[in-house]
Amino acid sequence: MAAFSRSAPVAPPSTADPGIGVNFGRPTRRAINHDGSFNVRRRSSQSHVHDLYQELITMGWRRFMLLLLGTLTLVNMLFAGGYLLLGLEHLNGTAAQTHIPPFLQAFFFSVQTFTTVGYGGISPNSIGTGLLASLEAMTGLLMAALATGLLYGRFSRPRAGILFSRTALMSRRANGTPNLQFRIANRHRSTLVELRARVLLQFTDAHGNRTYHDLKLERDSVYFFPLNWTVVHDITEESPLHNLTAEDLAARDAEILILLKGYDDTFAQDVHARNSYRHEELEWNRRYIRAYDIQPDGMVVLDLDKLHETEGI
């Protein structure tokens, strides 16, 4: 049994709801995911364009690019189908390209019109195909403008880029004082200053009802953040973790909630980062290995791959 004391645990005083709910009536998922998102899904009978914009701005790059390419391909396929319905005979130049399937001819012409490239090999020769090509050209310009705005919004959106250690540790100081600690570093080359940390302990009962407890930190802020920062909470008699074992934390479905706030010099804006560690993501009687080395020329090199490495006490 992993523990720091054998005396009976004392129920600590709770703090106010930080804004993620108290009474649920049934078990719930973890409060905060490792990507900083909350396990709350919104449902409404009304859709909002702003919600769609937020989703497109915040979704992952791979999903965004697949969605963008898929949308552009689908739109061009629809216009290609329109040209087929009107008849390829209304597109000059298609008769000479018998080695290319009709749909591909219509699709290639659609892409050229959509992007306003216009090679001139194929051109409309009827009112119907001319109107459809004009509509597609305007649609292409509009979608290009929207895609450019989304790409700019994604690149210009400030993000903290905080890298959290994969696990938090239940460790000890040299004088024997037990503590909870986790480690963070800035994965980006941007400069973060005035970084502050707020840490809460969440307990959840069998009915999904939650209580929250502030964890007092050894230090809750740093002026500069070029290296890693090990955030430490000493487990004293006043700590809500005092006398609790790994089994106690599992029985209370404990989760450590973390909020970071700092100032990004690159974007001249405040940035935030969130994360949490559940009870099964705690390592007991471990400590972190130093994540930086000193080069012969005196340069300090931070190895982000070592941020997660621990060793036994």
ABEGO torsion letter per residue (X at the ends): XBBABABBBBBBBBBBBAGAEABAGBBBBBABBAAGBBBBBBBBABBBAAAAAAAAAABBAAAAAAAAAAAAAAAAAAAAAAAAAAEAAABBGAAABAABBAAAAAAAAAAAAAAGAGAGABBBABAAAAAAAAAAAAAAAAAAAAAAAAAAAAAABBBAGBBBBABBBBBBBAAGBBBBBBBBBBABABBBBGBBBBBBBBBBBAAGBBBBBBBBBABABBABBABBBBBBBBBBAABAABGBBAAAAAAAGBBBBBBBBBBBAAAGBBBBBBBBBBAAABBBGBBBBBABBBBAAGBBBBBAAAAABBBBX
